[in-house]
Structure formats: structure tokens, C-alpha cells
Amino acid sequence: METNLKDPSLYINRELSWLHFNTRVLGQAQDESLPLLERLKFLAIYGTNLDEFYMIRVAGLKKLFSAGVNVSGADQLTPLYQLREIRTYLHAEQQIVEECLLGIMDALEAEGIFFKSYEEVTPEEQRYLDRYFRENIYSVIVPIAIDTTHPFPHLNNLGFGQIVKLRDKENPTVERYGLIRIPRVLPRFVDIDNRIYIPIGSIVARHIDDLFPGYELLKFSAFRVTRNADIAMEEEEADDFMEMLEEGLKLRKKGELVRLELSNHADDDLLNFFNRHANVFKDDIYRFQTYLNLGALWQVVGNKDFAHLTSPSFKPRNLPPLTSDENLYAILDKQDLVIFHPFESFEPVVRLIQTAAKDPDVVSIRMTLYRSGSKSVIVQSLIAAAEAGKQVTVMVELKARFDEENNLIWAKALENAGAHVIYGISGFKVHAKAALITRRVDGKLKQYGHLATGNYNPSTATVYTDISYMTSNDAITHDMTRFFHFLTGFSKKGKLHELYMAPTQIKPKILSLIHNEMRMGVEGAIIAKMNALVDEDIIKALYKASQAGVKIQLIIRGVCCLRPQVAGVSENIRVISIIGKYLEHARIFYFKHSTPQTYISSADWMPRNLMRRIELLTPIAGEEASAKLIQILHLQLSDNVLAHELQSDGTYQKVPHEDQNRINSHKIIETTTNKVYNSAKKQAPNYVQQLTSRLFKES
């Protein structure tokens, strides 16, 4: 009997899968083999991840529920069911989070880092905090009385402060409620000698007399609110997209309240007072005995005096042929380059743009910018190029979530410099990563291209694993020209010949590649590395390939809706997730019987990437470049330190290892990169040979 591949039980819910991903991040914070501040860093990441999940995903589910939508995915779970599962999961995990933080804080005391309240420090230290309050806090915070003449204020998304209950000193029968808003410009901790961290709320609570003269404090609680932060906009409704975006950023602060966090000082009286005005659903209220904003722990993680309590830093390297003094154009005239960040430096990418901006032979630079950062040397080079009279065309994606303001600033600066700036494609988000340089060589035009899985952001390129592909291959660069023409002009087809572009080409190509392996039966093999797998059609195709005997190995960092190891459906599919020192961000695909066998992409296998975004899939044909990608995939599949394997029930288990056979892919690639770099002038074996040798030795 043929299996019904539409059976909802064959699909893991996207939101619940994400929760398991963030639990794997929490697992790093619980790992006692890691340095203490490294563990604290993962708690901060866990917290900021959860903030965004509530702002976007939970808020979205609430909208679906309010709109009466009953089913939202292949798993057929209703929005209400998902919301209940999310709340149950997070309330249970909260205790684990707090125990983890308290354990780290206890261990940090032995290293000379202390978390204390105002009451726990010495009188001398209290005098310092009193002075700090007068000089740095008093004039910035906002005490707010709440009564019939003072309405409850609007609280911004992720707004933080204190609820207070006060008694009139002259008339003790009069009790009043108020709020104290603590703006984000203030640090969440006030540090004493870079070693004692005092929560700012603890200091504020000691100075109620200064904020509400004539009243004494009866009780108080810290609070933090989360709002729906998604920007829903229809480009066709306004002539000026930039104006609409600016308005959307203002509206973000006013979205529906979707979560309330309170300290454990909050009794039912304070909670009821606050929620009469805030109206947050009871199961979206979380009470903490530790700190409400885990993301604030970055302040402590960044303490340079205790750098020894973080993981050893790694200096990204330039590897041959980029170690030579040879001109970058000359190198690309002879060979394509595949660069694996952050182990290999992002500097050649920056150099490519900086050189082009200064090169008198360069006539044009075209780029897509998604997340470029607040201090982008790349954008500054583009501005300089435009001011020098070069033709500069930049696609600035203003809808890059939570990076819109940076992109808006850069877009205006580029326009002012004379660059041609495109603000998006109607109905689509441009997520492709591409740069194309055209220069005159011997009276003819020659083009050099860069295609990548990650953003043009040198800062994130030190912590995200991504692939850069640099080439002067005419077939690729001519296709890139067509791609940029599609972005700037009108096209009903938008078809490329060597590259593949979403929303029209990538999904059909992926399905075709999977089908081709399926035809090979047990000889077929697929390895795919990405951030998320959600698309139902691709999951069905993988199930069919597994049923045909194809060996399928998936390296998926975050959400995976495919259910592996189901008898008769997916027993030939293995799924692992790698969580470690670096954020896995590269998308690499291997199809054994394809020509070429390897591809990189800006797109995950999700409906939004494949159908609602402009993305690129790039074939990597060169033998050495392709071999490098394959070795990276094989190494990560062999990882037994950072890897977790997805079970058929949707949970993840750590991949087991013996102490003498530990394969930490991040450490191995660091070691390999350093070895090749240090041996570059001795004609040592290349990166792929070194990686193969290392993998064989350690596995």
C-alpha cells in the first residue's frame, strides 16, 4: 500500500522545531566544559532568540487565531494548539534557564565576577551607586503616576521598567500605583570596578524618595513587555517605499502586547494592576527570580578583563593563493575561489570592493545589500566609487528584518553620492548575495563576480560560517549581469542560464536534482546543509527519494519539518544540527549524480525563500572548489561533539562519542586553516588535502 505523503504525522511543526533549536542553544550554556563567559554568551543568545520568536512567530500565531485561521502548515496543527504547546514548553524551560544562570553566576564568583543587589554591597560601594544614580540615572528615567488623571502610558517593544506601589507618608491610608520607565540608553547593569554587576532596577528601587517625593515604597517589581514587531506593508499602497518603511518602523513600537515578563517581586496585586491596562494573556506572563532580559548579559560577556573566561579567539586567515602579493584580478583570471568564513578571512571580499572603488579601469560596481551593518567599509567604498564617477548600482533591501534602519541610512547616503539605489522588488524581498565588477582590460570589458551564502557584513563574517565564491567565469558573470538587469528593469521571465533564481528557478531545480538521485535508487546520494527545511514539496520529494533507497544526509541548524527515520518513508534520511562556537549559516548542497555535484545558495528550503524572495543558487563546477565543499560537508557529518541528531519523534539527541575520538568540526577547521596558513610558503598540501588528512586521522 502506497504511503500517503500528505499525512500530517510525517511533518514536524515549524514553531515546535524552532523551540528545540533554541533548547540546543541553551544546551551550550549548560555545557560545563565551556568557559564560563562562553556559557553566559549562549544564555544571552538564547534570550535574544526568544525575544524575536515572540515578536514575530508567536505574534503571527495570535493574528492567525484572531482571524479564525484553523490550519497553518503541513502538520495541520491549529494556531491555538501551537500557542498552547509553545507556552507549556517555555514555562517548563524557564526553570532550566534560571538554574543554569544561577549556576554560572555562582561559578563566576570564584573567578572574581559578582552579581549583587544594592543591599548586598558595602556602604562605600552604595555611596558610589548613589552618586551614579544622581549623575547618570535620575535625569533619564521617567516616574509615572497612574490614576484617573494620569493614564497608563504606551510602553515600547522590549520596554523595561518597574511597577511600584506607594503609600502617602502624610496620609498612610492613601496608596497609589506608578511605573518607572528605564530607557534602553541606560545599561542594565551598573558595574563597580568591572567586577561587581548591580541591576539598574535595584538601584532605582532604593531611590523612590527622589522619584516620588512624599511617598514610601510598599512593593515593586521589574517588568518587560514584548510587542508584535513584524511590519506588515503592501508596497502598492504608497508611492514612496522609503516613507512607508519609516512609518512602519514607528508602528513597530506600537504593536500588540504579546508577552509580559515580571520579577518574582510581583505579587498578584501588582500583576493585576499592571495587566488591567496591558491586557496580556495569562499564559504569556512569565515570572523570573533572575533577570528579565537575558540579552543584557552581553554587557558582562564583553568584559575584556575576563577574556580568559571566553573561548580562545581565532584569527581568520588568507590561504593560498590569497597569501601572495598577486593582484586579486590576476588570481581570479586564473582560477575560481571558494572561501570558507570565518575560518578564512572576509578581507578578500572587502578588498575586491575597495580595489574596484579606487581602480580607474573599473567602470561599474553592482551589489545587493541585505545586512551590511552600521559601520560598513563596503558601503563607504561604494559611496567613494559613486563620488568618483563610477556607475554604482546597489539593491538595498529595506525589509531586512531588524536591520531596516541601518539600510535606510545607507540607502540615502548612496543616493546622495550619486549611486543608483533600488529599494526592492514589488512583492518580494531581495535576499540574494551578489557583487559584480566590470572593468576595462586591453580595450575590452571584463567582469568579476562574488556570490555568497552570507551578508556583506565584515563583523558577522567573523562569527557566521558562510561560503564566498569569487569568479571571472564569463558564463557566471554574464548571468549576474542579467540578474542585475532583472532587478533594475522590467522582466516577465527573469530566467538565468548558469545561475538559478527564486522565485521561478530554484525550487524546480532542487526538485529536479532530488528526482535525478531518486532515479539512481540505492546508488543515489544527497547531502544538504542549510539553516531550515520547511517546504512541503521538497520534503515530499526527499521522502520519495528515501523510499527509492537514496542515502540522504541533512545538516540543518534550526527548523526542520521533515521527520527522519520513519519506517517505509524516511529510514534513509539522517538529520543533524550543529551548534557551537560559530553560527552555522552556509547553504551547501551535494547531489552525487549531478553535473556539477555541488551548489551554494542564499536560500534555505523554505516557502518564503523559494517563493517570496529573490534568491540565487550557484553551481560550483571547479574540481578543487567542489572538493573543498564536499570535505566541509563530510567533516560536519562526522562531528560528534557539536552535533545533535533529530529523532523521529521531533526531539534531538547529542551524537555520542568516546573521549579519544572527539570530532569537533569547528576546532578541526580552525586547526586545518592555521596549518595551511603557516605552511603556505613551504608548498604544503592544499586545504582540501589537509582537511581530508585531519578528518581521516580523527575519525
Beta strands, then each sheet from edge to edge (+ up, - down):
strand 1: 114-115
strand 2: 142-146
strand 3: 160-168
strand 4: 175-181
strand 5: 189-192
strand 6: 196-199
strand 7: 215-227
strand 8: 257-263
strand 9: 285-288
strand 10: 337-341
strand 11: 362-369
strand 12: 391-396
strand 13: 420-422
strand 14: 429-430
strand 15: 434-441
strand 16: 444-452
strand 17: 464-471
strand 18: 500-502
strand 19: 525-530
strand 20: 551-556
strand 21: 573-578
strand 22: 583-584
strand 23: 588-591
strand 24: 598-601
strand 25: 613-620
strand 26: 643-646
strand 27: 652-654
sheet 1: 1+ 6+ 5-
sheet 2: 2+ 4- 3+ 7- 8+ 9+
sheet 3: 10+ 17- 16+ 15- 11+ 12+ 13+
sheet 4: 10+ 17- 22-
sheet 5: 14+ 25+ 18-
sheet 6: 14+ 25+ 24- 23+ 19- 20- 21- 26+ 27-
end
